[in-house]
Amino acid sequence: MPEVQTLLDGVTVGGHRQTDELIATNQIKAWQFLFAAVEEGSFEVSAAFTCQLQAKVAQQEALTWGQFRTGGVSIAGTDYLPPQQGGLTGLWRQLIQEPIPNNTDGIYQYAISLFLQMARIQFFYDGNKRTGRLMMNGVLLTNGLPVINLPASKQLEFNQLMLDFYPSNNEAPMRALMLSCLNPQHLKIMNEQCTPI
């Protein structure tokens, strides 16, 4: 992605909307924040950390950033309406009440579910999927597992499955898609490194 590298170098990219540039720049800052938190051991699945991360994701893009929304929202492309703002703190507590499992499959299930439920509940005015995916990958990284990156070739399928997921709350199809994005070579390397000598 030469254009992203150009943004990293601090130069604007011609032919793109300013909002695209802002989203890309914010995403870069959010990943840097996440990597630093994982490296220094300050990453946690908490409302406070998630709000800090969302502030990086949606700065100057959302109505407010760095805090749970205080009004209603909708999701384009679906009739599903996220919960009202008054119950968000309680929904967050419910979401994180289960501890992170100790096994690889369980960790992936937990992380993907965290992402999906953050996207469905819409804790923020904007950047919910992006923040959720970063939190998902933070859980994976802190547990020594490879991150899940969605390739451009699966974006259309991702969008359709998300629209199906919102009203149904059936995580299985999205979970299968997200797991299919894992690089088998990375998993093999991780398994080899975790095998006792």
C-alpha atoms as one frame of an Amber mdcrd trajectory, in Angstrom:
protein
   0.000   0.000   0.000   2.209   2.842  -1.199  -0.484   5.401  -0.371  -0.570
   4.341   3.278   3.221   4.572   3.424   2.952   8.084   1.979   0.546   8.982
   4.798   2.958   7.474   7.321   5.600   9.777   5.907   3.308  12.730   6.633
   2.383  13.590   3.033  -1.236  13.845   1.830  -2.305  11.580  -1.008  -3.933
  13.151  -4.065  -7.216  11.882  -5.423  -8.658  10.765  -2.079 -11.269  12.419
   0.100 -10.034  14.084   3.265 -12.210  11.710   5.288 -10.368   8.739   3.746
  -7.088  10.324   4.743  -8.367  10.984   8.269  -9.603   7.395   8.650  -6.266
   5.978   7.435  -4.234   8.321   9.648  -6.397   7.536  12.676  -6.088   3.807
  11.975  -2.305   4.095  11.886  -2.294   5.961  15.213  -4.671   3.409  16.730
  -2.453   0.475  15.687   0.610   2.276  17.078  -1.251   2.869  20.361  -2.341
  -0.787  20.482   1.151  -2.134  19.738   2.658   0.109  22.431   0.039  -1.009
  24.973   0.618  -4.694  24.199   4.386  -4.243  24.360   4.335  -2.442  27.715
   1.662  -4.719  29.174  -1.037  -2.058  29.569  -3.546  -3.561  27.115  -6.717
  -4.662  28.873 -10.268  -5.508  27.963 -11.820  -2.640  29.886 -14.135   0.247
  29.094 -11.377   2.748  29.910  -8.852   1.172  27.535 -11.442   0.658  24.811
 -12.446   4.328  25.030  -8.789   5.381  24.762  -8.389   3.195  21.693 -11.610
   4.463  20.109 -10.369   8.028  20.650  -7.460   7.190  18.345  -9.725   5.397
  15.838 -12.370   8.112  15.464 -10.668  11.368  16.459 -12.243  14.295  14.583
 -14.357  11.796  12.667 -17.143  10.868  15.097 -19.613  13.148  16.889 -17.636
  12.433  20.068 -14.687  10.156  20.627 -13.113   8.474  23.621 -16.421   7.909
  25.411 -19.541   5.807  25.053 -22.212   7.473  22.944 -24.893   9.562  24.633
 -27.502   9.264  21.883 -29.098   6.779  19.536 -27.481   5.396  16.391 -28.408
   3.247  13.424 -26.405   1.007  11.115 -26.519   1.627   7.371 -27.945  -1.247
   5.340 -30.016  -2.893   8.088 -33.226  -2.283  10.032 -31.535  -3.527  13.215
 -31.281  -0.797  15.852 -28.493  -0.992  18.453 -29.433  -0.729  22.139 -30.259
   2.664  23.605 -27.412   4.628  25.133 -28.678   4.291  28.715 -27.776   0.614
  28.908 -24.297   0.709  27.379 -22.342   0.490  30.639 -24.338  -2.554  31.732
 -23.942  -4.159  28.310 -20.181  -3.611  28.499 -20.062  -5.312  31.917 -22.025
  -8.266  30.511 -19.733  -8.459  27.504 -16.552  -8.766  29.551 -17.798 -10.783
  32.524 -16.371 -14.043  31.163 -12.592 -14.380  31.592 -10.390 -14.876  28.549
  -9.949 -18.660  28.026  -6.570 -20.384  28.385  -6.561 -22.328  25.106  -5.959
 -21.129  21.558  -9.407 -21.989  20.176 -11.105 -20.407  23.165  -9.026 -17.240
  22.874  -9.920 -16.876  19.184 -13.627 -17.453  19.946 -13.520 -14.887  22.764
 -11.669 -12.292  20.674 -13.957 -12.651  17.646 -17.056 -12.501  19.841 -15.730
  -9.336  21.495 -15.342  -7.724  18.063 -18.772  -8.837  16.860 -20.632  -7.726
  19.960 -18.856  -4.361  19.998 -19.947  -3.867  16.380 -23.523  -4.954  17.130
 -24.001  -2.944  20.334 -22.386   0.194  18.849 -20.866   1.605  22.041 -19.655
   4.657  20.104 -21.040   7.060  17.526 -18.492   5.848  14.975 -15.531   3.513
  14.615 -17.216   0.561  16.321 -16.080  -2.153  13.894 -12.579  -0.705  13.660
 -12.278  -0.408  17.446 -13.725  -3.892  17.904 -11.270  -5.410  15.451  -8.379
  -3.694  17.205  -9.593  -4.982  20.588  -9.918  -8.458  19.060  -6.351  -8.292
  17.814  -5.143  -6.875  21.141  -6.540  -9.954  22.891  -4.772 -12.177  20.357
  -1.441 -10.350  20.581  -1.395 -10.354  24.388  -1.872 -14.110  24.244   0.953
 -14.596  21.740  -1.356 -15.386  18.824  -1.343 -14.068  15.242  -3.767 -11.248
  14.475  -6.714 -11.586  12.127  -6.423  -9.354   9.074  -9.298  -9.139   6.637
  -7.989  -9.195   3.052  -9.611  -6.885   0.509 -10.790  -9.958  -1.413 -13.112
 -10.859   1.495 -14.470  -7.360   2.158 -17.735  -7.865   0.255 -18.417 -11.160
   2.041 -17.545  -9.500   5.358 -19.991  -6.654   4.731 -22.823  -9.019   3.780
 -22.255 -11.342   6.722 -22.155  -8.371   9.103 -25.519  -7.163   7.760 -26.887
 -10.675   8.366 -25.319 -10.797  11.834 -26.764  -7.552  13.230 -30.424  -8.655
  13.440 -29.744 -12.361  14.096 -26.880 -12.108  16.610 -25.737 -15.463  15.166
 -21.944 -15.272  15.381 -21.177 -18.571  13.602 -20.951 -17.351   9.961 -18.841
 -14.319  10.905 -16.656 -16.415  13.189 -15.981 -18.835  10.322 -15.104 -15.960
   8.002 -12.766 -14.334  10.514 -11.002 -17.634  11.239 -10.599 -18.205   7.486
  -8.543 -14.994   7.381  -5.826 -16.513   9.568  -2.658 -17.332   7.701  -2.114
 -21.122   8.077   1.655 -20.646   7.818   1.615 -18.297  10.823  -0.438 -20.790
  12.824   1.960 -23.614  11.919   4.938 -21.536  13.051   3.167 -20.651  16.307
   2.327 -24.311  16.968   5.929 -25.351  16.303   7.208 -22.718  18.720   4.748
 -23.847  21.398   5.605 -27.546  21.067   7.742 -28.805  23.984  11.229 -29.989
  23.034
